[in-house]
Amino acid sequence: MLSRLRRVIDPFLLLLLLLPVVATLAPARGVAAEALDHITVVAICLLFFLHGAKLSPAQTREGFSRWGFQLLVLACTFLVFPLLGLGIVALPSSVLNPVMATGFLFLCILPSTVQSSIAFTSIARGNVALAVSSASISNVLGVVLTPLLAAFLLGSAVEITPESLLGIFGQLVVPFVAGQLLHRRIGAWLKEHSRAVSVVDQGSVLLVVYAAFSVGVTQGLWQIVPPAQLLVVVLVSCVLLAVVLALFTGLGHVLRLERADQIVLMFCGSKKSQVSGLPMAILLFPSEQVGMYVLPLMIFHLIQLFVCAVIARRAASRAPAPA
């Protein structure tokens, strides 16, 4: 009975839905909030170290060899998405709160996800090796591209300082490179203990979510974002996801990509990384407002996981039988 329930309801998604409620009822304050900040930084560094250690340098080099496809994914992630974000910012303030609109624009300049893009590509019987390289390249370059786009598009809404850039570099890039260097020693062990890696992966996301919402709640998040505005954020997230899925699926057909590569383009191009986005938001936005700015990312992330899970299963059912 329990195993059937887990198949229907992903415990991780359920926790993501519950954490904003927990943070609303019991936000971290004072000494607890300071301790949570330190724990969160350690968890993020560990997460990106493990991502680097799992991915072999050979896979990274192989991904760069298909530079045409990588440029296509990067264009979808860092060009098409930001243009759509600018369209959302242009919505009247009577429809979408300017802070929420800025949050959507921040969402649109983030890199693609790694784990879920690869997982859904695998379920849909797509090109997994290409998905690994595409998602990883997007995340590595996103450490540079996202702050640059933030400075250009978000302006005064973010605090681009040498300290924030060093924080992004130190928490994301340095651990990833260290993991790459130690891949030969611990890569096989991590592959055998994938469940432990998954716990760190999901646990770090949950920690960051709770920390971000705790700050938001203590600063009056739910007074600023009433239920009607929350519904608008959900609707805009649904429309944004539907548009990018349709665009990138159609692009794969127009370019006559192989079915397996079309799946990679759809998933890697349309997804946005909560794992990279939340730490960047904490470092780039004023601490008292970070909970409001990441709300669109939180909602979009949940919707994309549910929708892409359904799409992946349907794609798998229609895939040709392996030779």
ROKEFI-457786 format. One line per field, with one value per residue (C-alpha): residue in three letters; x, y, z. Coordinates in pm, 1 decimal, always signed. Each point is the difference from the previous one (the first is absolute). Layout:
res	ala	...
xx	X	...
yy	Y	...
zz	Z	...
***
This chain:
res	met	leu	ser	arg	leu	arg	arg	val	ile	asp	pro	phe	leu	leu	leu	leu	leu	leu	leu	pro	val	val	ala	thr	leu	ala	pro	ala	arg	gly	val	ala	ala	glu	ala	leu	asp	his	ile	thr	val	val	ala	ile	cys	leu	leu	phe	phe	leu	his	gly	ala	lys	leu	ser	pro	ala	gln	thr	arg	glu	gly	phe	ser	arg	trp	gly	phe	gln	leu	leu	val	leu	ala	cys	thr	phe	leu	val	phe	pro	leu	leu	gly	leu	gly	ile	val	ala	leu	pro	ser	ser	val	leu	asn	pro	val	met	ala	thr	gly	phe	leu	phe	leu	cys	ile	leu	pro	ser	thr	val	gln	ser	ser	ile	ala	phe	thr	ser	ile	ala	arg	gly	asn	val	ala	leu	ala	val	ser	ser	ala	ser	ile	ser	asn	val	leu	gly	val	val	leu	thr	pro	leu	leu	ala	ala	phe	leu	leu	gly	ser	ala	val	glu	ile	thr	pro	glu	ser	leu	leu	gly	ile	phe	gly	gln	leu	val	val	pro	phe	val	ala	gly	gln	leu	leu	his	arg	arg	ile	gly	ala	trp	leu	lys	glu	his	ser	arg	ala	val	ser	val	val	asp	gln	gly	ser	val	leu	leu	val	val	tyr	ala	ala	phe	ser	val	gly	val	thr	gln	gly	leu	trp	gln	ile	val	pro	pro	ala	gln	leu	leu	val	val	val	leu	val	ser	cys	val	leu	leu	ala	val	val	leu	ala	leu	phe	thr	gly	leu	gly	his	val	leu	arg	leu	glu	arg	ala	asp	gln	ile	val	leu	met	phe	cys	gly	ser	lys	lys	ser	gln	val	ser	gly	leu	pro	met	ala	ile	leu	leu	phe	pro	ser	glu	gln	val	gly	met	tyr	val	leu	pro	leu	met	ile	phe	his	leu	ile	gln	leu	phe	val	cys	ala	val	ile	ala	arg	arg	ala	ala	ser	arg	ala	pro	ala	pro	ala
xx	+0.0	+280.0	+195.9	-308.5	-51.1	+361.0	-48.2	-300.4	+137.1	+371.7	+102.8	+244.4	-271.9	-229.8	+267.1	+54.0	-370.0	-2.7	+315.0	-151.9	-277.0	+255.9	+201.8	-318.1	-94.4	+351.9	+257.2	+362.4	+88.9	+301.0	+274.0	-189.9	-14.1	+375.5	+76.8	-231.2	+187.6	+333.0	-146.1	-157.4	+332.2	+168.9	-282.5	+21.5	+377.3	-37.3	-272.6	+208.8	+304.4	-202.4	-131.4	+357.2	+119.5	-281.0	+65.2	+316.8	+229.7	-31.0	-376.6	+58.6	+243.5	-236.1	-285.0	+207.2	+79.5	-365.1	+34.4	-287.7	-254.5	+147.5	-32.0	-362.5	-79.0	+185.1	-193.8	-327.9	+110.3	+173.4	-160.5	-355.7	-89.5	+123.6	-197.3	-312.7	+90.5	+12.0	-349.4	-118.3	+158.7	-201.1	-328.1	-194.6	+73.0	-373.8	+34.7	+341.1	+181.6	+329.1	+198.5	-158.6	+69.6	+365.3	-1.1	-120.6	+275.4	+255.4	-149.8	+40.1	+374.8	+85.9	+178.1	-170.9	-40.2	+241.4	-153.2	-363.0	+92.3	+211.2	-258.2	-289.7	+213.5	+78.9	-366.0	-101.7	+277.0	+188.8	+373.0	+111.8	+370.4	-90.5	-236.0	+279.0	+237.1	-264.9	-135.5	+347.4	+134.4	-307.6	+65.1	+372.4	-45.9	-303.5	+225.3	+141.6	-295.5	-270.6	+174.4	+84.2	-360.5	-117.7	+218.4	-122.2	-372.1	-80.9	+202.3	-54.6	-211.8	+315.9	+318.5	+284.1	+311.7	+341.4	-109.0	-315.9	+195.0	+265.7	-276.2	-152.5	+343.4	+99.2	-323.7	-67.3	+309.1	+277.3	-181.3	-95.8	+360.5	+122.9	-249.6	+124.0	+357.1	-99.9	-228.8	+245.2	+22.6	-361.5	-207.8	-58.8	-88.3	-253.8	-155.4	-41.8	-146.8	-231.8	-265.7	+232.5	+80.5	-371.4	-56.3	+264.8	-140.9	-358.2	+90.7	+202.2	-291.0	-238.4	+237.7	+30.5	-377.2	-67.6	+269.1	-131.8	-361.0	+94.2	+160.4	-300.5	-253.1	+186.0	-0.2	-375.9	-2.9	-366.3	-113.9	+165.4	-115.3	-374.9	-180.1	-120.2	+358.4	+117.9	-257.2	+130.0	+354.6	-124.1	-182.0	+296.9	+227.3	-231.6	-14.8	+378.0	+66.4	-255.9	+156.3	+358.8	-98.9	-188.7	+281.0	+283.0	-196.2	-87.1	+361.7	+116.3	-240.8	+96.6	+371.2	-79.2	+190.4	-6.6	-275.5	+250.4	+156.8	-340.4	-76.7	+325.4	-76.7	-351.1	+100.5	+335.9	-129.3	-325.8	+111.7	+142.7	+230.7	-125.8	+326.6	+204.2	-268.0	-67.6	+364.6	+47.1	-315.1	+119.6	+330.3	-142.6	-323.8	-40.6	-45.1	-327.4	-160.4	+150.8	-308.4	-219.9	+238.7	+37.4	-373.3	-48.7	+300.4	-145.0	-339.7	+138.7	+234.9	-282.2	-217.3	+282.0	+76.4	-360.3	-57.7	+332.3	-51.7	-325.6	+160.7	+295.8	-227.1	-209.8	+311.1	+130.8	-326.4	+26.1	+372.2	+108.6	+112.0	+379.8	+188.4
yy	+0.0	+240.5	-78.8	+68.8	+331.2	+99.5	-71.2	+231.4	+271.5	+83.5	+64.9	+269.7	+191.6	-38.6	+146.1	+289.0	+76.2	-28.3	+199.7	+343.9	-91.8	-108.8	+318.3	+205.9	-165.3	-35.2	+219.3	-10.1	+305.4	+142.0	-250.0	-279.9	+203.6	+71.0	-369.4	-94.0	+239.6	-169.6	-350.0	+99.0	+125.7	-328.5	-201.5	+199.5	-46.0	-372.6	-24.6	+157.4	-202.4	-318.8	+119.9	+58.5	-335.4	-195.7	+146.4	-133.8	+252.2	-214.8	+58.0	+373.1	+2.2	-212.9	+241.8	+292.9	-189.9	+41.6	+376.7	+66.2	-174.5	+155.2	+348.4	-79.9	-98.4	+303.6	+227.3	-144.1	+40.6	+337.9	+176.9	-121.7	-30.2	+353.0	+146.5	-169.5	+133.8	+354.2	-58.8	-98.6	+312.3	+206.5	-123.1	+274.0	+27.6	-40.9	-354.3	-104.1	+156.7	+161.6	-205.4	-321.2	+113.0	+53.3	-346.0	-144.9	+183.1	-142.3	-345.9	+46.7	+73.1	-309.9	-306.8	-329.4	-271.0	-293.0	-291.6	+27.5	+76.4	-315.5	-205.4	+99.4	-48.8	-350.8	-77.6	+126.6	-210.4	+301.2	+58.7	-18.0	+67.6	+315.7	+107.1	-40.8	+222.5	+257.1	+48.4	+7.0	+253.4	+216.4	-1.2	+64.5	+292.3	+117.9	+91.5	+273.1	+74.0	+30.1	+274.8	+185.3	-17.3	+98.0	+310.6	+91.1	-82.1	+32.3	+312.2	+137.7	-299.4	-204.5	+70.9	-91.5	+39.5	-167.0	-182.1	-140.6	-112.7	-161.4	-168.8	-147.4	-109.1	-145.4	-186.5	-133.4	-2.8	-90.9	-305.7	-114.7	+20.7	-176.6	-278.8	-28.2	-36.6	-277.4	-182.9	-287.0	-68.5	+31.3	-3.3	-375.9	+10.9	+275.3	-201.9	-296.4	+220.4	+209.5	+5.2	+184.4	+251.5	+48.7	+70.2	+274.4	+136.4	+23.1	+87.4	+304.1	+126.9	-43.1	+186.6	+293.5	+9.1	+10.4	+266.3	+220.9	-23.5	+54.3	+331.8	+89.7	-81.3	+199.1	+296.1	-24.4	-208.2	-102.1	+354.8	+113.3	-300.7	-51.2	-316.1	+169.0	+94.3	-352.0	-136.2	+237.0	-129.4	-357.5	+89.4	+189.6	-294.5	-241.4	+220.9	+51.9	-374.8	-78.2	+258.5	-122.9	-366.3	+76.0	+219.1	-241.5	-305.6	+176.3	+111.7	-359.8	-97.8	+296.2	-82.6	-368.2	-121.6	-367.1	-95.3	-60.8	+344.7	+170.0	-130.9	+147.5	+338.7	+0.0	-91.7	+181.1	+307.7	+39.3	-68.9	+244.6	-91.5	+52.7	-145.6	+277.5	+268.0	+8.0	+44.3	+268.6	+178.8	+0.2	+154.0	+248.4	+130.9	+197.2	-254.8	+152.1	-44.9	-326.5	-204.9	+212.1	-8.5	-380.3	-72.2	-20.6	-236.4	-224.3	-22.2	-42.4	-273.4	-203.1	+36.5	-94.1	-315.6	-119.9	+84.8	-137.6	-323.1	-55.4	+91.4	-233.8	-294.4	+60.6	+34.8	-329.3	-177.3	+125.5	-68.6	-268.4	-324.8	-15.8	-210.8
zz	+0.0	+93.8	-316.2	-213.8	+175.3	-68.6	-368.9	-12.1	+230.2	-9.6	+364.8	-115.6	-185.6	+298.0	+229.1	-241.7	+23.5	+380.0	+78.0	-76.2	+245.6	+261.9	-53.4	+34.1	+329.7	+141.6	-180.2	+109.3	+206.8	+178.8	+80.8	-174.4	-321.7	+16.0	+56.5	-287.8	-230.8	+77.3	-39.9	-331.2	-139.4	+95.8	-158.5	-326.0	-22.4	+64.4	-263.7	-276.5	+105.3	-46.9	-337.6	-111.2	+132.7	-167.8	-345.1	-161.9	-173.2	-312.1	-6.0	+36.3	-293.3	-210.9	+62.7	-121.3	-320.7	-111.4	+15.9	-240.9	+221.9	+316.1	-149.6	-85.5	+360.6	+134.3	-236.2	+126.7	+361.8	-4.6	-298.5	-63.8	+368.2	+92.6	-290.5	+136.2	+344.2	-136.3	-137.8	+348.1	+151.4	-250.6	+153.7	+182.7	+372.3	+60.3	-138.1	+137.3	+293.3	-123.2	+253.4	-131.1	-357.5	+92.3	+156.6	-330.6	-188.8	+244.3	-58.8	-375.9	+18.2	+204.3	-145.2	-71.2	+261.0	+13.1	+185.8	-110.7	-363.4	-11.2	+187.6	-226.2	-312.3	+121.6	+71.8	-345.2	-164.3	-129.2	-43.3	+365.0	-68.3	-191.3	+278.1	+257.2	-195.2	-100.7	+351.5	+153.4	-252.1	+60.1	+374.6	-25.6	-240.9	+195.9	+291.7	-226.9	-230.6	+266.2	+203.6	-323.7	-118.8	+348.3	-5.2	-348.4	+31.5	+371.1	+76.9	+348.8	+107.3	+57.0	+190.5	-238.9	+214.4	+0.7	+315.9	-163.4	-309.1	+217.1	+198.4	-316.6	-124.4	+336.9	+68.2	-351.1	-222.6	+244.0	+144.6	-352.5	-123.4	+313.4	-68.9	-359.3	+123.2	+241.9	-244.1	-53.4	+371.0	+109.6	-321.0	+8.8	+370.8	-60.1	-280.4	+233.6	+273.6	-213.8	+272.0	+239.7	-273.2	-63.4	+369.9	-8.7	-326.1	+117.6	+358.6	-106.8	-208.9	+292.6	+231.0	-240.0	-53.7	+374.1	+54.9	-282.2	+111.8	+365.2	-93.1	-213.9	+271.0	+265.3	-241.5	-69.7	-318.3	+20.8	+73.6	-323.2	-206.2	+55.2	-122.6	-320.2	-94.1	+81.3	-243.8	-269.5	+60.4	-45.5	-322.3	-145.4	+88.5	-182.1	-308.8	-2.5	+23.3	-272.0	-233.2	+40.1	-32.3	-321.5	-137.2	+66.7	-112.4	-324.5	-42.0	+24.6	-279.1	-219.6	+32.0	-64.5	+301.5	+86.5	+244.1	+283.2	-51.7	-22.9	+348.7	+134.6	-155.5	+144.5	+355.2	+30.8	-180.2	+190.2	+357.4	+251.0	+286.8	+350.7	+133.6	-165.2	+17.9	+373.0	+110.4	-265.7	+114.7	+360.2	-111.9	-253.8	+153.2	+325.8	+280.2	+119.0	-344.1	-125.8	+95.8	-226.8	-294.2	+5.5	+28.4	-382.1	-21.5	+271.1	-166.1	-352.9	+122.0	+151.6	-309.5	-237.3	+200.7	-6.0	-367.5	-125.4	+193.9	-189.4	-334.4	+62.0	+76.9	-310.1	-216.8	+136.5	-87.1	-359.0	-43.0	-245.9	+157.6	+52.2	-251.0
***
